[in-house]
């Protein structure tokens, strides 16, 4: 038995989101050593007001505003790297230097996921469940198909090219042959753009599972910041009118 295990707090929504999780996070974040996003993507949004300044965040945990905590984007999160880079730039311009770690195992939202989301939303009608059309469902589907691309892959050109070959071809076939839409971006364009994203994010990419394990064992305070709410949980929510990830506190263990 380890006597100095950390204090772990999880903040999740008990309804459909917009329950005021940001205010509760605000209460705990300043005293935490780590603030962690553990699911979802930039389909969520948190607004935090600190010292009269308003911050609107979609990917980076709200704790980034407080300076002390290390903000962690875990491997259960799906990351649009362009959006993440814009958000990093946004908080830097607000005068905040991000203490940020992003899991090397987080799956990457690709342009074909966004195109497929759009095509599927038109095809599914009411079952589209109010999709934000940001590629969330398709990237989680690719993760389960074992056809996804992870952040670490963007740093390995040969690995990235091979995985992109598979993912691009699979989604292009669905979009154009099955759903009658057009994928308006080439594989090469994606390769060079996303390789560039990988290099820009390289300093933030880390094995966050090991980081959090060591933090927990050494008694650090860890705050897990949920997005959306239990009623949107893909297993426990009002299926099929749910999001594509598990929003309950139990998902922090992944």
DOTI-370092 format. One record per residue: residue in one letter; z, y, x of N, C-alpha, C in turn. Coordinates in steps of 0.1 Angstrom, whole numbers, padded with zeros to 4 digits, always signed. Atoms other than C-alpha are relative to their C-alpha. Example, Ala and Ser with C-alpha at 12.3 -4.5 7.8 and 13.67 -1.06 7.14 Angstrom:
BEGIN
a+0000-0012+0009+0078-0045+0123+0000+0012+0009 s+0000-0011-0009+0071-0011+0137+0008+0011-0008 
//
This chain:
BEGIN
x+0000-0012+0009+0000+0000+0000+0000+0012+0009 x+0000-0012-0007-0009+0034+0013+0008+0011-0007 x-0009-0009+0007+0019+0059+0005-0005+0014-0003 x+0004-0014+0002-0001+0091+0007-0014+0001-0007 x+0013-0001+0007-0030+0085-0017-0001+0013-0007 x+0002-0014+0005-0045+0117-0030+0002+0001-0015 x+0000-0003+0014-0041+0134-0063-0014+0001-0005 x+0013+0000+0005-0072+0128-0084+0000+0005-0014 x+0001-0006+0014-0081+0149-0115-0014+0000-0004 x+0014+0000+0005-0111+0144-0137+0000+0008-0013 x+0002-0009+0012-0123+0170-0162-0013-0004-0007 x+0011+0004+0008-0146+0157-0189+0000+0006-0014 x+0001-0005+0013-0158+0169-0222+0003-0011-0011 x-0004+0009+0010-0144+0152-0253-0010+0000-0012 x+0009-0001+0011-0173+0162-0276-0014-0001+0005 x+0014+0000-0003-0209+0172-0270-0003+0010+0011 x+0002-0010-0010-0204+0196-0241+0004+0014-0006 x-0004-0013+0004-0195+0233-0242+0014+0001-0006 x-0014+0000+0005-0158+0225-0248+0009+0009+0008 x-0008-0008-0009-0147+0249-0221+0005-0006+0013 x-0004+0007-0013-0146+0226-0191+0000+0010+0012 x+0000-0009-0011-0154+0255-0169+0013+0008+0002 x-0013-0007-0001-0122+0273-0177+0011-0009+0005 x-0010+0009-0005-0101+0242-0170-0003-0003+0015 x+0003+0002-0015-0120+0236-0137+0004+0012+0007 x-0004-0012-0006-0113+0272-0129+0015+0000+0003 x-0015+0001-0002-0075+0265-0133+0003-0009+0012 x-0003+0010-0010-0076+0235-0109-0007+0002+0013 x+0009+0001-0012-0104+0242-0084+0006+0007+0012 x-0005-0007-0011-0087+0268-0063+0011-0007+0009 x-0010+0008-0007-0059+0243-0054-0005-0013+0005 x+0005+0013-0003-0082+0214-0048-0006+0000+0014 x+0007+0002-0013-0095+0201-0014-0015-0003-0002 x+0014+0004+0003-0127+0187-0030-0002+0002-0015 x+0004+0000+0014-0145+0194-0062-0014-0007+0000 x+0011+0009+0000-0171+0168-0071-0007-0001-0013 x+0008+0003+0011-0200+0165-0095-0004-0015+0002 x+0002+0014-0001-0205+0128-0103-0011-0006-0008 x+0011+0005+0008-0233+0125-0128-0009+0011-0005 x+0009-0009+0006-0262+0142-0145-0008+0008+0011 x+0008-0008-0009-0285+0168-0129+0000+0015-0005 x+0000-0014+0004-0296+0204-0136-0003+0002-0014 x+0000-0002+0015-0297+0197-0173+0013+0005-0005 x-0013-0005+0004-0261+0208-0173+0001+0014+0005 x-0003-0013-0005-0248+0243-0169+0014+0004-0001 x-0014-0005+0000-0214+0258-0160+0000+0015+0004 x-0002-0015-0003-0205+0295-0161+0014+0002+0004 x-0014-0003-0005-0175+0306-0140+0001+0014+0003 x-0003-0015-0002-0160+0341-0139+0012+0000+0010 x-0011-0001-0009-0139+0348-0108+0000+0014+0005 x-0002-0014-0004-0125+0383-0100-0011+0009-0006 x+0010-0009+0007-0149+0398-0125-0014-0003+0003 x+0014+0004-0003-0180+0381-0110-0003-0012-0008 x+0005+0011+0008-0200+0357-0131-0010-0008+0008 x+0009+0010-0008-0216+0326-0115-0005-0010-0010 x+0006+0010+0008-0240+0304-0134-0006-0011+0009 x+0004+0011-0009-0244+0270-0118-0005-0012-0008 x+0006+0011+0006-0264+0239-0127+0002-0013+0008 x-0001+0012-0008-0260+0215-0098+0013+0000+0009 x-0011-0001-0009-0234+0228-0074+0013+0000-0007 x-0013-0001+0006-0197+0222-0084+0005+0014-0001 x-0006-0013+0002-0179+0252-0097+0010+0004+0011 x-0009-0003-0011-0154+0249-0069-0005+0007+0012 x+0007-0006-0012-0179+0263-0044+0004+0015+0000 x-0002-0014+0001-0169+0298-0056+0014+0004+0007 x-0013-0003-0004-0133+0295-0044+0003+0000+0015 x-0001-0001-0014-0139+0291-0007+0007-0012+0007 x-0008+0010-0006-0112+0265+0000-0006-0014-0002 x+0004+0014+0002-0126+0233-0016-0014-0003+0006 x+0013+0005-0004-0155+0213-0002-0006-0005-0013 x+0007+0004+0012-0180+0209-0030-0009-0012+0003 x+0007+0012-0003-0196+0175-0033-0009-0003-0012 x+0009+0005+0010-0227+0164-0052-0001-0015+0003 x-0001+0015-0003-0222+0126-0055-0013-0007-0003 x+0013+0008+0001-0247+0098-0056-0003-0004-0014 x+0004+0002+0014-0245+0095-0094-0008+0012-0005 x+0007-0011+0004-0261+0129-0096-0015-0001+0004 x+0014+0000-0004-0299+0133-0097-0004+0015+0003 x+0001-0013-0007-0311+0162-0076-0015+0005+0000 x+0012-0007-0002-0341+0185-0080+0002+0009+0012 x-0003-0007-0012-0342+0198-0044-0004+0015+0000 x+0004-0014+0001-0361+0230-0052+0010+0008-0008 x-0010-0007+0008-0335+0239-0079+0013+0001+0009 x-0012+0000-0008-0307+0230-0055-0001+0011+0011 x+0002-0011-0010-0321+0253-0027+0001+0014-0006 x-0001-0013+0007-0325+0281-0052+0015+0003-0004 x-0014-0003+0004-0289+0277-0063+0009+0003+0012 x-0006-0004-0012-0277+0277-0027-0003+0014+0004 x+0004-0014-0003-0296+0309-0021+0007+0010-0010 x-0006-0008+0011-0282+0323-0054+0015+0003+0004 x-0015-0003-0003-0245+0319-0043+0001+0007+0013 x-0001-0008-0012-0252+0331-0008-0002+0015-0002 x+0002-0014+0004-0266+0363-0023+0012+0006-0007 x-0012-0004+0007-0234+0365-0043+0011+0002+0009 x-0010-0001-0010-0215+0365-0011+0009-0012+0003 x-0007+0013-0002-0204+0329-0011-0007-0009+0010 x+0006+0010-0010-0210+0306+0019+0004-0014-0005 x-0004+0013+0006-0212+0271+0004+0005-0010+0010 x-0005+0012-0007-0190+0244+0018-0004-0012-0009 x+0007+0009+0009-0213+0218+0003-0004-0013+0008 x+0005+0013-0004-0220+0181+0008-0008-0007-0011 x+0009+0007+0010-0248+0162-0010-0002-0014+0004 x+0001+0014-0004-0248+0125-0011-0014-0004+0004 x+0013+0005-0004-0276+0109+0009-0006-0010-0009 x+0005+0010+0009-0279+0083-0019-0003+0006-0014 x+0004-0007+0013-0285+0109-0047-0015-0002-0002 x+0014+0002+0003-0318+0102-0064-0007+0014-0002 x+0008-0012+0000-0345+0129-0062-0009+0001-0012 x+0010-0003+0011-0363+0144-0093-0013+0004+0007 x+0014-0003-0005-0400+0144-0084-0008+0007-0011 x+0008-0007+0010-0427+0165-0101-0006-0010-0011 x+0005+0010+0010-0440+0133-0118+0010-0004-0010 x-0011+0002+0010-0406+0128-0134+0000+0011-0011 x+0000-0011+0010-0408+0162-0150-0013-0001-0009 x+0012+0002+0008-0444+0156-0161+0001-0012-0010 x-0002+0012+0008-0434+0122-0175+0010+0004-0012 x-0010-0005+0010-0404+0138-0193-0007+0008-0011 x+0008-0008+0010-0428+0163-0210-0009-0009-0009 x+0009+0009+0007-0453+0135-0220+0008-0009-0010 x-0008+0009+0008-0425+0112-0233+0006+0008-0012 x-0006-0008+0010-0409+0140-0253-0010+0002-0012 x+0010-0001+0011-0442+0146-0272-0002-0013-0007 x+0003+0014+0006-0446+0108-0277+0012-0005-0008 x-0012+0005+0006-0410+0101-0288+0004+0007-0013 x-0004-0008+0011-0407+0128-0314+0015+0002-0001 x-0015-0002+0003-0371+0128-0329+0008-0007+0011 x-0008+0008-0010-0360+0102-0303+0000+0007+0014 x+0000-0007-0013-0367+0127-0275+0014+0006+0002 x-0014-0004-0001-0331+0138-0283+0002+0013+0007 x-0002-0013-0005-0336+0174-0274-0001+0001+0015 x+0001+0001-0015-0347+0166-0238-0002+0014+0006 x+0002-0012-0007-0345+0195-0214-0013+0001+0008 x+0013+0001-0007-0378+0183-0199+0001+0003+0015 x-0002-0002-0014-0364+0185-0164-0001-0013+0009 x+0003+0013-0008-0372+0149-0154+0013-0009+0001 x-0013+0007-0002-0336+0136-0159-0002-0015-0004 x+0001+0014+0004-0344+0104-0180-0010-0008+0009 x+0009+0008-0009-0375+0094-0159+0006-0003+0014 x-0005+0003-0013-0356+0097-0126+0011-0011-0001 x-0010+0011+0002-0327+0076-0139-0007-0013-0003 x+0007+0012+0003-0352+0051-0152-0006-0006+0013 x+0005+0005-0013-0368+0049-0117+0011-0006+0008 x-0011+0005-0007-0334+0044-0103+0003-0014-0004 x-0002+0013+0005-0329+0014-0125-0012-0010+0003 x+0011+0008-0004-0364+0001-0118+0000-0003+0015 x-0001+0001-0015-0354+0003-0081-0013+0005+0006 x+0012-0006-0004-0384+0025-0077+0002+0015+0004 x-0003-0014-0002-0366+0058-0069+0000+0004+0014 x-0001-0006-0013-0365+0081-0040+0013+0007+0002 x-0013-0006-0002-0332+0092-0025-0001+0011+0010 x+0000-0012-0009-0323+0123-0006-0002-0004+0015 x+0001+0004-0014-0320+0104+0027-0015-0004+0003 x+0014+0004-0002-0356+0092+0022-0009+0012+0004 x+0008-0012-0003-0369+0128+0025+0000+0003+0015 x-0002-0003-0014-0357+0128+0061-0007-0011+0009 x+0006+0011-0007-0376+0096+0070-0015+0000-0004 x+0014-0001+0005-0414+0104+0067-0007-0013-0003 x+0006+0013+0003-0426+0068+0069+0006-0007-0013 x-0006+0006+0012-0401+0056+0043-0003+0008-0012 x+0003-0009+0011-0407+0086+0021-0014-0003-0005 x+0014+0002+0003-0445+0081+0022-0002-0013-0008 x+0002+0013+0006-0442+0044+0013+0006+0000-0014 x-0006+0000+0013-0418+0050-0016-0007+0010-0010 x+0008-0009+0009-0438+0080-0029-0013-0007-0005 x+0012+0008+0004-0469+0057-0029+0003-0008-0013 x-0004+0008+0011-0451+0034-0053+0004+0008-0013 x-0005-0008+0011-0434+0060-0075-0011+0008-0006 x+0010-0008+0005-0463+0083-0078-0010-0008-0008 x+0009+0009+0007-0487+0055-0088+0005-0005-0013 x-0006+0005+0012-0464+0041-0113+0001+0010-0011 x-0001-0011+0010-0457+0074-0131-0013+0005-0004 x+0014-0005+0003-0493+0086-0129-0007-0009-0010 x+0006+0010+0010-0504+0054-0147+0006+0002-0014 x-0007-0003+0012-0478+0060-0174-0005+0013-0007 x+0003-0014+0005-0486+0097-0178-0014+0000-0005 x+0014-0002+0003-0524+0094-0178-0006-0011-0009 x+0007+0011+0007-0533+0059-0191+0008-0003-0013 x-0008+0004+0012-0504+0053-0216+0002+0011-0009 x-0004-0011+0008-0495+0087-0228-0010+0011-0001 x+0011-0009+0003-0528+0106-0225+0002+0014+0006 x-0003-0013-0006-0514+0135-0204-0007+0000+0014 x+0005-0002-0013-0525+0148-0170+0011+0003+0010 x-0009-0003-0011-0505+0147-0138-0007+0010+0010 x+0008-0010-0006-0516+0180-0122+0005+0003+0014 x-0005-0002-0014-0502+0175-0086-0004-0012+0008 x+0004+0011-0008-0514+0154-0058+0012-0006+0008 x-0010+0007-0008-0494+0128-0038+0002+0007+0013 x-0001-0007-0013-0501+0147-0006+0008+0013-0001 x-0007-0013+0002-0489+0180-0020+0015-0003-0002 x-0014+0004+0002-0456+0163-0031+0006-0004+0013 x-0005+0004-0013-0452+0147+0003+0004+0011+0009 x-0003-0011-0010-0454+0179+0023+0010+0010-0006 x-0010-0009+0006-0434+0200-0002+0014-0006+0001 x-0013+0006+0000-0406+0175-0005+0005-0004+0014 x-0004+0002-0014-0405+0167+0032+0006+0013+0005 x-0006-0013-0004-0399+0205+0037+0013+0002-0007 x-0013-0001+0007-0371+0204+0011+0010-0008+0007 x-0010+0009-0007-0355+0175+0030+0005+0007+0013 x-0004-0006-0012-0355+0195+0062+0009+0012-0003 x-0008-0012+0003-0340+0226+0045+0014-0005-0005 x-0013+0005+0005-0312+0204+0029+0007-0008+0010 x-0005+0010-0010-0306+0183+0060+0015+0003+0004 x-0014-0003-0005-0274+0201+0070+0011-0003-0011 x-0010+0003+0011-0258+0193+0036+0001-0015-0003 x+0001+0014+0004-0268+0157+0033+0010-0009+0008 x-0010+0008-0007-0240+0132+0041+0004-0012-0008 x-0005+0012+0007-0224+0099+0032+0013+0005-0007 x-0012-0006+0007-0201+0114+0006+0010-0011-0005 x-0009+0011+0004-0187+0080-0004+0011-0002+0011 x-0009+0001-0011-0171+0077+0030+0009+0012+0001 x-0008-0012-0001-0160+0113+0030+0011+0000-0011 x-0010+0000+0010-0142+0109-0003+0010-0011+0001 x-0009+0011-0003-0127+0076+0006+0011+0004+0010 x-0009-0005-0010-0112+0091+0037+0009+0011-0005 x-0008-0011+0006-0100+0122+0018+0011-0006-0009 x-0010+0007+0009-0083+0099-0008+0011-0006+0007 x-0010+0007-0008-0066+0078+0018+0010+0009+0007 x-0008-0010-0008-0053+0109+0036+0008+0009-0009 x-0008-0008+0009-0038+0125+0005-0006+0013-0005 x+0006-0012+0004-0063+0152-0002-0001+0000-0016 x+0002-0002+0014-0066+0166-0037-0015+0001-0004 x+0014+0001+0004-0099+0157-0054-0001+0003-0015 x+0003-0004+0014-0112+0173-0086-0014-0005-0004 x+0013+0004+0004-0140+0156-0104-0004+0008-0013 x+0004-0009+0011-0160+0180-0126-0011-0006-0008 x+0010+0006+0009-0178+0164-0155-0009+0010-0006 x+0010-0008+0007-0208+0177-0173-0002-0006-0014 x+0003+0005+0014-0218+0175-0210+0013-0005-0006 x-0012+0005+0007-0194+0154-0231-0001-0015-0003 x+0000+0014+0002-0184+0119-0241-0010-0004-0011 x+0009+0003+0011-0205+0120-0273-0015-0001+0005 x+0014+0001-0006-0236+0123-0250+0000-0011+0011 x+0000+0011-0009-0226+0093-0228-0010-0010-0005 x+0010+0009+0004-0254+0069-0227+0005-0014-0005 x-0006+0013+0005-0231+0039-0234+0010+0003-0011 x-0011-0002+0009-0202+0055-0254-0004+0011-0010 x+0004-0012+0009-0221+0084-0272-0007-0005-0012 x+0008+0002+0012-0242+0087-0303-0014-0004+0004 x+0013+0005-0005-0270+0066-0290-0010-0002-0012 x+0007-0004-0012-0300+0072-0289+0000+0015+0003 x-0001-0014-0002-0291+0109-0291+0010+0004+0011 x-0009-0002-0011-0275+0110-0257-0007+0005+0012 x+0006-0003-0013-0281+0121-0222-0003-0013+0007 x+0005+0012-0007-0293+0096-0195+0011-0006+0009 x-0010+0004-0009-0260+0092-0176+0013-0003-0007 x-0014+0002+0005-0224+0082-0181+0008+0012+0003 x-0008-0012-0001-0203+0112-0188+0015-0002+0000 x-0015+0003+0001-0169+0095-0191+0006+0000+0014 x-0008-0001-0013-0142+0097-0164-0002-0012+0008 x+0001+0012-0007-0147+0061-0155-0012-0001+0010 x+0011+0000-0009-0180+0069-0139+0002+0006+0013 x-0002-0005-0014-0164+0087-0110+0001-0010+0010 x-0001+0010-0010-0159+0054-0094-0013-0005+0006 x+0013+0004-0006-0196+0050-0088-0005+0010+0010 
//
